[in-house]
């Protein structure tokens, strides 16, 4: 039976609709994960939950131990991961609070350890990353969003920037010229690491704000928090719909 893991990002350090069974402290060959794994169930489906930034939201995007997180979930039996990410909207229809199910990703990060294939190899290993997100799991998210009337954006190119600062208006303009539709700081190397471990991985992004220069005035944390509160309620409804289907 497939086992689903959910990685919660900014705004989703816990799941209100998760019936908790136990929490497990895990050690990996790559160091400590962001937090203990939470074992529980959603709508009768057994799931794992991990807070990407820690349960106190203290780990910045460039300091997340992505290798330990994905390894820990794999060792706990996860073969499907829904990653929840807070993002900025670049395309005009990606308005605050809206859910986006991206289909592609561009990596603009640097100095992040981004592979398991480094030491002790018998041969050089490459993964096919043409389609970075699992089509079947994306389809479940899209169909689930339609079924409960969420009006999700069903595709988009996710730009992953280094952080922890937000982007300049000129950088957002460049990302748009590159073909990007949304921007966040945690999409990579998480997606690639999941592919290296043969985990079916998809992203459920929540627009926290419009990208720099796409709205009037400065981007404030108060604005982001309010938009995420609304968007994460939609995510919880979507997870209740999708989890039993995996």
C-alpha positions, 0 to 999 in steps of 0.5 A: 500500500502506498504511504503518503508523506506531507512536508509542510512549509511556511504557514503549515507547521502542523495539520489541524486535520491530522489525527496524531498517532505518535512522533518519532525522532529520526537520525539519518546518515545525512544529519538530523531532519528538520523535526521529528516525524509525525505519524498520523491519519487524515480522513482514515489514511495513514500519513507522515508529516514533517515541518520543513522549517521545524515545528517552531519555524526556525530553520531558514530555507537555505539551512534546511537539511533537505537530504536528511528530510527526504531520507527520513521520510523514505526510511519511514516508508513514504513512497509519495510526498506532497510538498506544501510551499509558500510562494510569491506570484509572478503571473497575474492570475497567481493572486494571494491565497490561491493554490498552484500545482506547478508542473515545472521548476527552475533552480536558481539556488547555490551552495546547497547540497543537492544530491545523494550521489557523491561518495562511494559510487560504483558509477556516476549516476544521473536521474531523468528530471525532464518532468520534475513532479510526479504526473499521477500525484499532480493529477490527484491534486488537480482533480481533488481541487476541482472536486471541492471547488478550489479554483486552483491554478493547474500548472506553472513554472516554479522558480527556486531562489536562494533566500532568505531575503525576498527578491528585488523587482528586477529579479522578478522581472528576470524570472518572468522573462525566463518563463517562471510563473511563481517564486519560492525558496524551498522547491529545490533540491527537495524535488530532485532528492525525492526523484533520486530515492524514487519517491513520487513527489508533487508540489502544492504551492500557496501564493503568499504575496505577489512578487516584488514590483507586482503590487503597490508598496513593500511586502510585509510579513503581516500580509504574508501571514494573513494570505497564508492563513486563508490559503492553508485552510484550502490546503487542508481541505485538499489534503483531506480529499486527496490523501485517501486516494493515494 
